Amino acid sequence: MKKFSIAIDGPAGAGKSTIAKIIAQRLKIEYIDTGAMYRAITLKIIRNGTDINNIDEIIELLEKTDINFINGRVYLDGEDVSEEIRLPEIGKLVSQVAAIKEVREKLVAIQRDIAKNKSVIMDGRDIGTNVLKDAEIKIFLVASVEERAKRRYKELLEKGIEVSYDDIVKEIEKRDYIDSTREVNPLRKADDAIVVNNTNKTLEEVVEEILNIVCKKVEV
């Protein structure tokens, strides 16, 4: 099978990671969770007590950081942090960390290296516009703020984390603003991306819609 890349971009909570994982399994290709990489860096900054505005200290921290994916799990410096990076306190800061130019440059270099050698599906905010500009398939996945907040609220409650729905709405709106207005590679639809709106659609409906797009573009 010919090597190919799938780029899935979209705002926070649109379901990119969940859908990308399923498609990776169906197509038997590698899933690269770029958002998890930024969350892992954010976790390290918090653990280290580093001031988020101290760019020099963050750059120094980056040089001593290793992020890896093994069987769908995220490892930070050899430690499995797959669950911890999903905590609300990480979500509140990750967009600010991702907006730091030096952080993006470091992680984008890692992401591109991975895609050079194998078929991948990668999701994030700037995959189709920056990381994988030549990806054969580009999807821009969207959903209403209310739909995204509802899913996130349910997910956290199921994990036993008490949260306010209104707070989640505000957090998503704030992240959308930061992601779409940041100076370095803001969130935007690539000119050749196909918009998929998953508001009021089942997970399987969205997966099938994207798989149909993939099958029309490449032989799988």
Secondary structure, 3 states (H helix, E strand, C coil): CCCCEEEEECCCCCCHHHHHHHHHHHHCCEEEEHHHHHHHHHHHHHHHCCCCCCHHHHHHHHHCCCEEEECCEEEECCEECCCHHHCHHHHHHHHHHHCCHHHHHHHHHHHHHHHHHCCEEEEECCHHHHHCCCCCEEEEEECCHHHHHHHHHHHHHHCCCCCCHHHHHHHHHHHHHHHHHCCCCCCCCCCCCEEEECCCCCHHHHHHHHHHHHHHHCCC
